[in-house]
Amino acid sequence: MNKRAFVVLVGSMFISMLGMGIVSPFLPIYANTLGASKLEVGLVQAGFSITGIGTLLFIGRLSDRFGRKLFLGTGLGIIALSSVGLMYAARPLHLILWRFFQGLGASAHMPIAQAYLGDITPEGHEGKWMGYFNAVLFAGMGAGPLAGGLISDAFSIRTTFLFMAVLNALALGATILFLREMRRKTSRAARLSFLDPLRSRNLRGALSYNIANGVTIAGLMAFVPLFADLTVGLSASLIGVLLAARSPVSILQSYTGRMADKWNRRSMVLWGGLLSMAALALLPRSAGFWPLLAAYISVTLGQAVGVPAANAYVVNEGRVYGMGASVTLFMLAMHLGTGLGPVALGGIADRFGLESVFYSTAACMAMGLGLFALMVRPGADTRVRGSAP
């Protein structure tokens, strides 16, 4: 493991995700002040991911061919620029359009960062290093809302967009100055199409889980702030504290990632998903800050158990089918969930009420776990794959 590259990579990722976390939870509230319907609120969140669905179809193969650093820097630059655009949005449509543009940058940055990490990860330690990466990633996302709540209360929601732009500009500078291009793991990539990794049952199972996980994340980010604001009546600072609570839980991925190198990865995904599903079903019954916090932390705890194990499956398959293509497929699954989920959930909320969002999200997780269990057979929990089937 090249620890210098790892530190630079996760450091820039943490700064970037901190900026994203500062803004994302308060976009639904900001959109609501601009007169957005719940469907438009869903589109504000979904626009970020819908753009990525198209971009991820080719970005992984291009990074396998031309290198990771170009795409990492371009993505961070686009995120910084779009953050400035969000400051001047005056209508829900403006928010939606800028989020579409922002999603283009995120789809060029986040999956390629994971592919870069896959390139430098030693065999047999996929869970450990992906766990560290995810712990930093979600810690940034979790700490962001607390900072965003404080900034919003002290200044305004628009000021959070400025902080996001500055933080991503700093991450861009660190990437350009300190991150070197590394030897890429592109085994057989030249002879394989983008969809060839789907021949792997393990990868198809991991994708099914990640789609459901994407719907869960989008549902929490888009509708927990609204639920906390409109139903529970929390202040922006308390909403920030609530959402920031995922940070200490997410750091557990540095431990659960190591577990995924030793324990049964299939069981970790299933039990983690079941915990998230149960907590989602209980979340609408939360009548105050503390019950809502307990439910929210439980969802995050389930993700902390399941995500590193699913990531480890993907890195194994990346050594066979090309790291860039496999990781971007995994991220594409996430974008499908975070892109289509908020739109569908927004429509459900408009028709059946805000509480129905969380029951629907729990049902989606149940379907994802069912498909994962069918695809990933017991006993197929391999650590290193030698060749494609």
Beta strands, then each sheet from edge to edge (+ up, - down):
end
